[in-house]
Amino acid sequence: MHRLDVDEPWWKSAVVYQVYPRSFADSDGDGIGDLRGITAHLDHLADLGVDVLWLSPVYLSPQDDNGYDISDYQDVDPIFGTLDDLDELLAAVHARGMRMIMDLVVNHTSDEHPWFAASRSGRDDPRRDWYWWRPAREGMEPGAPGAEPNNWGSFFSGSAWEFDAATGEYYLHLFSRKQPDLNWENPQVRQAVHAMMRWWLDRGVDGFRMDVVNLLSKDPALPDGIVHEDRRYGDGSPHYTCGPRIHEYLREMRREVFAGRAGTFLTVGEMPGVTVDEARLFTDPARGEVDMVFQFEHVGLDHGDGKFDPRPLRLTDLKASLGRWQTGLRKTGWNSLYWNNHDQPRVVSRFGDDGERYRTRSATMLATVLHLHRGTPYVYQGEELGMANAPFASVEDFRDIESLNHWAEAVGGGADPQEVLRGLRATGRDNARTPMQWDASEHAGFTTGTPWIPVNPDHRWVNAAAARADPGSVLHHYRRLIALRHTEPAVVHGDFHMLLADDERVYAFLRRYRDTELLVLGNFTGEAVPVELPEGRRGAELLLGNLPPGGLPDDGPRTADPRTGPPGDRLVLEPWEARVHRRAAVPPATPDA
């Protein structure tokens, strides 16, 4: 394991790689990725240089939401393998000097979990209060339209309440109706979750990525939400996002699960709607809650009227957002850095250029800008290859419950089907879930069977085998970025100072640590852009770039760029070009902006 500073936790200098098991590698030919497939490809991760494998859910599940609906937290779904297969994967990860964290989904369970089966069996069952059950609105017939306990809408379309005819009450589900929300007000629920987490740590896992963890605490009154214009349901988020007891719950979790246990573990809280001020509290080491959060602000900047209404990204909006998080957590807390995950479209299609000419350059520029921020970078499977959004021809090509529910609700409400399809193609989660592209064979080396979702046809030229053979590939640029994090302390520990904040084409910033200063530049356009640099940068070493001189691959740092010379007061960035320059810092260092 790479360490740059013995006084800092290991995860600050780490890079995390997310595997979506269903789509990574299929070892048995059934068309669905599995644990043995992951184990067989661990050398890909080791060669890349990543430190942590984040494993998306492999628990027993009806697969209504591709495993984020869990029916048994302490067993593996047969489509992925067995507990023995998971133990073998964990041992193989550790043997390569890496760590593994599990995806933890405890805001809700599957409706097929034994806890919920007991809860819905009768109003007097001891586990009735393990979930949020409520009667119909006063004076209304249970099950009738509008009789739901409140007006909240679900993240997956429709009402957040499902009527259960057998017991005559409704249960809350912020996501699918098959994902009932656990009632964390009940201490028995919390104790059961803590015991399960300890069981996984005893098994050897190195921490948890915790799904929508800031939604655990609800206002027990469950009041109606505001109904915004052109919306059918009320916005319940003020009553469940970072709710009244969330900090208490997370401190209790840290105390009950991790306290007194040898070693340092990683806890990452996915937190939709979290603010910088709230994140500072969540990640303050002195408070003992989580190590870092996933926030969604920067991946919502290209949304118009909801996530399925894409609009062009304004670079100044991105700078303002990421810059605010860099500044907000500079003294207390820690940032997570990501473009992609299983819920986001592919970044090279979203913020870059996925055409043949500029795909590699825009993918490597985006990677460079992200990884040089202060925080821990997360790489989603295939991102290191420049994998792009899929060419979905019709709604029949989609598999994701969120997309299919949105289609049904929007088209059923009279929306133009072609406009709805346009939104699904741009931002649908299935873009991240097409199979990993290992080679140019029929199914990209993912499976010998029929894949559960079609492989992107661009796998014939965008794949791991081709990338390994090309020193100028996206893959090798990621290797260089990760190696830079492991060897240059300024990448991990340096402060952050935004430059050119009002420029709509170039993203530029400084990182400073002790006697080293890094200047990072990224051209977010397909045009050459002249850049006015801060004074005194002439002679700085070009530490890393994505446009080697003469178009030839270059694996090492160079002290001067024959194309433009060393950075002085002005240079021209080529389309989608990225540069990282290093020089000796000139004290006093400019304070963070």
QUIFEN-V852129 format. One record per residue. N is the residue number from 0. RES is the residue in three letters. SS is DSSP state (~ for helix, > for strand, _ for the rest). BURIAL is # if it has 16 or more other C-alpha atoms within 10 Angstrom, else .. Layout:
[[N | RES | SS | BURIAL] [N | RES | SS | BURIAL]]
//
This chain:
[[0 | MET | _ | .] [1 | HIS | _ | #] [2 | ARG | _ | #] [3 | LEU | _ | #] [4 | ASP | _ | .] [5 | VAL | _ | .] [6 | ASP | _ | .] [7 | GLU | _ | .] [8 | PRO | _ | .] [9 | TRP | ~ | #] [10 | TRP | ~ | #] [11 | LYS | ~ | #] [12 | SER | _ | #] [13 | ALA | _ | #] [14 | VAL | > | #] [15 | VAL | > | #] [16 | TYR | > | #] [17 | GLN | > | #] [18 | VAL | > | #] [19 | TYR | _ | #] [20 | PRO | ~ | #] [21 | ARG | ~ | #] [22 | SER | ~ | #] [23 | PHE | ~ | #] [24 | ALA | _ | #] [25 | ASP | _ | #] [26 | SER | _ | #] [27 | ASP | _ | #] [28 | GLY | _ | .] [29 | ASP | _ | .] [30 | GLY | _ | #] [31 | ILE | _ | #] [32 | GLY | _ | #] [33 | ASP | _ | #] [34 | LEU | ~ | #] [35 | ARG | ~ | #] [36 | GLY | ~ | #] [37 | ILE | ~ | #] [38 | THR | ~ | #] [39 | ALA | ~ | .] [40 | HIS | _ | .] [41 | LEU | ~ | #] [42 | ASP | ~ | .] [43 | HIS | ~ | .] [44 | LEU | ~ | #] [45 | ALA | ~ | .] [46 | ASP | ~ | .] [47 | LEU | ~ | #] [48 | GLY | _ | #] [49 | VAL | _ | #] [50 | ASP | _ | #] [51 | VAL | > | #] [52 | LEU | > | #] [53 | TRP | > | #] [54 | LEU | > | #] [55 | SER | _ | #] [56 | PRO | _ | #] [57 | VAL | _ | #] [58 | TYR | > | #] [59 | LEU | > | #] [60 | SER | _ | #] [61 | PRO | _ | #] [62 | GLN | _ | #] [63 | ASP | _ | #] [64 | ASP | _ | #] [65 | ASN | _ | #] [66 | GLY | _ | #] [67 | TYR | _ | #] [68 | ASP | _ | #] [69 | ILE | _ | #] [70 | SER | _ | #] [71 | ASP | > | #] [72 | TYR | > | #] [73 | GLN | > | .] [74 | ASP | > | #] [75 | VAL | > | #] [76 | ASP | _ | #] [77 | PRO | _ | .] [78 | ILE | _ | #] [79 | PHE | _ | #] [80 | GLY | _ | #] [81 | THR | _ | #] [82 | LEU | ~ | #] [83 | ASP | ~ | .] [84 | ASP | ~ | #] [85 | LEU | ~ | #] [86 | ASP | ~ | .] [87 | GLU | ~ | .] [88 | LEU | ~ | #] [89 | LEU | ~ | #] [90 | ALA | ~ | #] [91 | ALA | ~ | #] [92 | VAL | ~ | #] [93 | HIS | ~ | #] [94 | ALA | ~ | .] [95 | ARG | _ | .] [96 | GLY | _ | .] [97 | MET | _ | #] [98 | ARG | > | #] [99 | MET | > | #] [100 | ILE | > | #] [101 | MET | > | #] [102 | ASP | > | #] [103 | LEU | > | #] [104 | VAL | _ | #] [105 | VAL | _ | #] [106 | ASN | _ | #] [107 | HIS | > | #] [108 | THR | _ | #] [109 | SER | _ | #] [110 | ASP | _ | #] [111 | GLU | _ | #] [112 | HIS | _ | #] [113 | PRO | ~ | .] [114 | TRP | ~ | #] [115 | PHE | ~ | #] [116 | ALA | ~ | .] [117 | ALA | ~ | #] [118 | SER | ~ | #] [119 | ARG | _ | #] [120 | SER | _ | .] [121 | GLY | _ | .] [122 | ARG | _ | #] [123 | ASP | _ | .] [124 | ASP | _ | .] [125 | PRO | _ | .] [126 | ARG | _ | #] [127 | ARG | ~ | #] [128 | ASP | ~ | #] [129 | TRP | ~ | #] [130 | TYR | > | #] [131 | TRP | _ | #] [132 | TRP | > | #] [133 | ARG | > | #] [134 | PRO | _ | #] [135 | ALA | _ | #] [136 | ARG | _ | .] [137 | GLU | _ | .] [138 | GLY | _ | .] [139 | MET | _ | .] [140 | GLU | _ | .] [141 | PRO | _ | #] [142 | GLY | _ | #] [143 | ALA | _ | .] [144 | PRO | _ | .] [145 | GLY | _ | .] [146 | ALA | _ | #] [147 | GLU | _ | #] [148 | PRO | _ | #] [149 | ASN | _ | #] [150 | ASN | _ | #] [151 | TRP | > | #] [152 | GLY | > | #] [153 | SER | _ | #] [154 | PHE | _ | .] [155 | PHE | _ | #] [156 | SER | _ | #] [157 | GLY | _ | #] [158 | SER | > | #] [159 | ALA | _ | #] [160 | TRP | > | #] [161 | GLU | > | #] [162 | PHE | > | #] [163 | ASP | > | .] [164 | ALA | _ | .] [165 | ALA | _ | .] [166 | THR | _ | .] [167 | GLY | _ | #] [168 | GLU | > | #] [169 | TYR | > | #] [170 | TYR | > | #] [171 | LEU | > | #] [172 | HIS | _ | #] [173 | LEU | _ | #] [174 | PHE | _ | #] [175 | SER | _ | #] [176 | ARG | _ | #] [177 | LYS | _ | #] [178 | GLN | _ | #] [179 | PRO | _ | #] [180 | ASP | > | #] [181 | LEU | > | #] [182 | ASN | _ | #] [183 | TRP | _ | #] [184 | GLU | _ | #] [185 | ASN | _ | .] [186 | PRO | ~ | .] [187 | GLN | ~ | .] [188 | VAL | ~ | #] [189 | ARG | ~ | #] [190 | GLN | ~ | #] [191 | ALA | ~ | .] [192 | VAL | ~ | #] [193 | HIS | ~ | #] [194 | ALA | ~ | .] [195 | MET | ~ | .] [196 | MET | ~ | #] [197 | ARG | ~ | #] [198 | TRP | ~ | .] [199 | TRP | ~ | #] [200 | LEU | ~ | #] [201 | ASP | ~ | .] [202 | ARG | ~ | .] [203 | GLY | _ | #] [204 | VAL | _ | #] [205 | ASP | _ | #] [206 | GLY | > | #] [207 | PHE | > | #] [208 | ARG | > | #] [209 | MET | > | #] [210 | ASP | _ | #] [211 | VAL | _ | #] [212 | VAL | ~ | #] [213 | ASN | ~ | #] [214 | LEU | ~ | #] [215 | LEU | _ | #] [216 | SER | _ | #] [217 | LYS | _ | #] [218 | ASP | _ | .] [219 | PRO | _ | .] [220 | ALA | _ | .] [221 | LEU | _ | #] [222 | PRO | _ | .] [223 | ASP | _ | .] [224 | GLY | _ | #] [225 | ILE | > | .] [226 | VAL | _ | .] [227 | HIS | _ | .] [228 | GLU | _ | .] [229 | ASP | _ | .] [230 | ARG | _ | .] [231 | ARG | _ | .] [232 | TYR | _ | #] [233 | GLY | > | #] [234 | ASP | > | #] [235 | GLY | _ | #] [236 | SER | ~ | #] [237 | PRO | ~ | .] [238 | HIS | ~ | #] [239 | TYR | _ | #] [240 | THR | _ | #] [241 | CYS | _ | #] [242 | GLY | _ | #] [243 | PRO | _ | .] [244 | ARG | _ | .] [245 | ILE | ~ | #] [246 | HIS | ~ | #] [247 | GLU | ~ | .] [248 | TYR | ~ | #] [249 | LEU | ~ | #] [250 | ARG | ~ | #] [251 | GLU | ~ | #] [252 | MET | ~ | #] [253 | ARG | ~ | #] [254 | ARG | ~ | .] [255 | GLU | ~ | #] [256 | VAL | ~ | #] [257 | PHE | ~ | #] [258 | ALA | _ | .] [259 | GLY | _ | .] [260 | ARG | _ | .] [261 | ALA | _ | .] [262 | GLY | _ | .] [263 | THR | _ | .] [264 | PHE | _ | #] [265 | LEU | > | #] [266 | THR | > | #] [267 | VAL | > | #] [268 | GLY | > | #] [269 | GLU | > | #] [270 | MET | _ | #] [271 | PRO | _ | #] [272 | GLY | _ | #] [273 | VAL | _ | #] [274 | THR | _ | .] [275 | VAL | ~ | #] [276 | ASP | ~ | .] [277 | GLU | ~ | .] [278 | ALA | ~ | #] [279 | ARG | ~ | #] [280 | LEU | ~ | #] [281 | PHE | ~ | #] [282 | THR | ~ | #] [283 | ASP | _ | #] [284 | PRO | ~ | .] [285 | ALA | ~ | .] [286 | ARG | ~ | .] [287 | GLY | _ | #] [288 | GLU | _ | #] [289 | VAL | _ | #] [290 | ASP | _ | #] [291 | MET | > | #] [292 | VAL | > | #] [293 | PHE | > | #] [294 | GLN | _ | #] [295 | PHE | _ | .] [296 | GLU | _ | #] [297 | HIS | ~ | #] [298 | VAL | ~ | #] [299 | GLY | ~ | .] [300 | LEU | _ | #] [301 | ASP | _ | #] [302 | HIS | > | #] [303 | GLY | _ | .] [304 | ASP | _ | .] [305 | GLY | _ | .] [306 | LYS | _ | #] [307 | PHE | _ | #] [308 | ASP | _ | #] [309 | PRO | > | #] [310 | ARG | _ | .] [311 | PRO | _ | .] [312 | LEU | _ | #] [313 | ARG | _ | .] [314 | LEU | ~ | #] [315 | THR | ~ | #] [316 | ASP | ~ | #] [317 | LEU | ~ | #] [318 | LYS | ~ | #] [319 | ALA | ~ | .] [320 | SER | ~ | #] [321 | LEU | ~ | #] [322 | GLY | ~ | #] [323 | ARG | ~ | .] [324 | TRP | ~ | #] [325 | GLN | ~ | #] [326 | THR | ~ | #] [327 | GLY | ~ | #] [328 | LEU | _ | #] [329 | ARG | _ | #] [330 | LYS | _ | .] [331 | THR | _ | .] [332 | GLY | _ | #] [333 | TRP | _ | #] [334 | ASN | > | #] [335 | SER | > | #] [336 | LEU | > | #] [337 | TYR | _ | #] [338 | TRP | _ | #] [339 | ASN | _ | #] [340 | ASN | _ | #] [341 | HIS | _ | #] [342 | ASP | _ | .] [343 | GLN | _ | #] [344 | PRO | _ | #] [345 | ARG | _ | #] [346 | VAL | ~ | #] [347 | VAL | ~ | #] [348 | SER | ~ | #] [349 | ARG | ~ | #] [350 | PHE | _ | #] [351 | GLY | _ | #] [352 | ASP | _ | #] [353 | ASP | _ | #] [354 | GLY | _ | .] [355 | GLU | _ | .] [356 | ARG | _ | .] [357 | TYR | _ | #] [358 | ARG | ~ | #] [359 | THR | ~ | #] [360 | ARG | ~ | #] [361 | SER | ~ | #] [362 | ALA | ~ | #] [363 | THR | ~ | #] [364 | MET | ~ | #] [365 | LEU | ~ | #] [366 | ALA | ~ | #] [367 | THR | ~ | #] [368 | VAL | ~ | #] [369 | LEU | ~ | #] [370 | HIS | ~ | #] [371 | LEU | _ | #] [372 | HIS | _ | #] [373 | ARG | _ | #] [374 | GLY | _ | #] [375 | THR | > | #] [376 | PRO | > | #] [377 | TYR | > | #] [378 | VAL | > | #] [379 | TYR | > | #] [380 | GLN | _ | #] [381 | GLY | _ | #] [382 | GLU | ~ | #] [383 | GLU | ~ | #] [384 | LEU | ~ | #] [385 | GLY | _ | #] [386 | MET | _ | #] [387 | ALA | _ | #] [388 | ASN | _ | #] [389 | ALA | _ | #] [390 | PRO | _ | .] [391 | PHE | _ | #] [392 | ALA | _ | .] [393 | SER | _ | .] [394 | VAL | ~ | #] [395 | GLU | ~ | .] [396 | ASP | ~ | .] [397 | PHE | _ | #] [398 | ARG | _ | #] [399 | ASP | _ | #] [400 | ILE | ~ | #] [401 | GLU | ~ | #] [402 | SER | ~ | #] [403 | LEU | ~ | #] [404 | ASN | ~ | #] [405 | HIS | ~ | #] [406 | TRP | ~ | #] [407 | ALA | ~ | .] [408 | GLU | ~ | .] [409 | ALA | ~ | #] [410 | VAL | ~ | #] [411 | GLY | ~ | .] [412 | GLY | _ | .] [413 | GLY | _ | .] [414 | ALA | _ | .] [415 | ASP | _ | .] [416 | PRO | ~ | #] [417 | GLN | ~ | .] [418 | GLU | ~ | .] [419 | VAL | ~ | #] [420 | LEU | ~ | #] [421 | ARG | ~ | #] [422 | GLY | ~ | #] [423 | LEU | ~ | #] [424 | ARG | ~ | #] [425 | ALA | ~ | #] [426 | THR | ~ | #] [427 | GLY | _ | #] [428 | ARG | ~ | #] [429 | ASP | ~ | #] [430 | ASN | ~ | #] [431 | ALA | ~ | #] [432 | ARG | _ | #] [433 | THR | _ | #] [434 | PRO | _ | #] [435 | MET | _ | #] [436 | GLN | _ | #] [437 | TRP | _ | #] [438 | ASP | _ | #] [439 | ALA | _ | #] [440 | SER | _ | .] [441 | GLU | _ | .] [442 | HIS | _ | #] [443 | ALA | _ | #] [444 | GLY | _ | #] [445 | PHE | _ | #] [446 | THR | _ | #] [447 | THR | _ | #] [448 | GLY | _ | .] [449 | THR | _ | .] [450 | PRO | _ | #] [451 | TRP | _ | #] [452 | ILE | _ | #] [453 | PRO | _ | #] [454 | VAL | _ | #] [455 | ASN | _ | #] [456 | PRO | ~ | .] [457 | ASP | ~ | #] [458 | HIS | ~ | #] [459 | ARG | ~ | #] [460 | TRP | _ | .] [461 | VAL | _ | #] [462 | ASN | _ | #] [463 | ALA | ~ | #] [464 | ALA | ~ | #] [465 | ALA | ~ | #] [466 | ALA | ~ | #] [467 | ARG | ~ | .] [468 | ALA | ~ | .] [469 | ASP | _ | .] [470 | PRO | _ | .] [471 | GLY | _ | #] [472 | SER | _ | #] [473 | VAL | ~ | #] [474 | LEU | ~ | #] [475 | HIS | ~ | #] [476 | HIS | ~ | #] [477 | TYR | ~ | #] [478 | ARG | ~ | #] [479 | ARG | ~ | #] [480 | LEU | ~ | #] [481 | ILE | ~ | #] [482 | ALA | ~ | #] [483 | LEU | ~ | #] [484 | ARG | ~ | #] [485 | HIS | ~ | #] [486 | THR | ~ | .] [487 | GLU | _ | #] [488 | PRO | ~ | #] [489 | ALA | ~ | #] [490 | VAL | ~ | #] [491 | VAL | ~ | #] [492 | HIS | ~ | #] [493 | GLY | _ | #] [494 | ASP | > | #] [495 | PHE | > | #] [496 | HIS | > | #] [497 | MET | > | #] [498 | LEU | > | #] [499 | LEU | _ | #] [500 | ALA | _ | #] [501 | ASP | _ | .] [502 | ASP | _ | .] [503 | GLU | _ | #] [504 | ARG | _ | #] [505 | VAL | > | #] [506 | TYR | > | #] [507 | ALA | > | #] [508 | PHE | > | #] [509 | LEU | > | #] [510 | ARG | > | #] [511 | ARG | > | #] [512 | TYR | > | #] [513 | ARG | _ | .] [514 | ASP | _ | .] [515 | THR | > | #] [516 | GLU | > | #] [517 | LEU | > | #] [518 | LEU | > | #] [519 | VAL | > | #] [520 | LEU | > | #] [521 | GLY | > | #] [522 | ASN | > | #] [523 | PHE | _ | #] [524 | THR | _ | #] [525 | GLY | _ | #] [526 | GLU | _ | .] [527 | ALA | _ | .] [528 | VAL | > | #] [529 | PRO | > | .] [530 | VAL | > | #] [531 | GLU | > | .] [532 | LEU | _ | #] [533 | PRO | _ | .] [534 | GLU | _ | .] [535 | GLY | _ | .] [536 | ARG | _ | #] [537 | ARG | _ | .] [538 | GLY | _ | .] [539 | ALA | _ | #] [540 | GLU | > | #] [541 | LEU | > | #] [542 | LEU | > | #] [543 | LEU | > | #] [544 | GLY | > | #] [545 | ASN | _ | #] [546 | LEU | _ | #] [547 | PRO | _ | #] [548 | PRO | ~ | .] [549 | GLY | ~ | .] [550 | GLY | ~ | .] [551 | LEU | _ | .] [552 | PRO | _ | #] [553 | ASP | _ | #] [554 | ASP | _ | .] [555 | GLY | _ | .] [556 | PRO | _ | .] [557 | ARG | > | #] [558 | THR | _ | .] [559 | ALA | _ | #] [560 | ASP | _ | .] [561 | PRO | _ | .] [562 | ARG | _ | .] [563 | THR | _ | .] [564 | GLY | _ | .] [565 | PRO | _ | #] [566 | PRO | _ | #] [567 | GLY | _ | #] [568 | ASP | _ | .] [569 | ARG | > | #] [570 | LEU | > | .] [571 | VAL | > | .] [572 | LEU | > | #] [573 | GLU | _ | #] [574 | PRO | _ | #] [575 | TRP | _ | #] [576 | GLU | _ | #] [577 | ALA | > | #] [578 | ARG | > | #] [579 | VAL | > | #] [580 | HIS | > | #] [581 | ARG | > | #] [582 | ARG | > | #] [583 | ALA | > | .] [584 | ALA | _ | #] [585 | VAL | _ | .] [586 | PRO | _ | .] [587 | PRO | _ | .] [588 | ALA | _ | .] [589 | THR | _ | .] [590 | PRO | _ | .] [591 | ASP | _ | .] [592 | ALA | _ | .]]
//
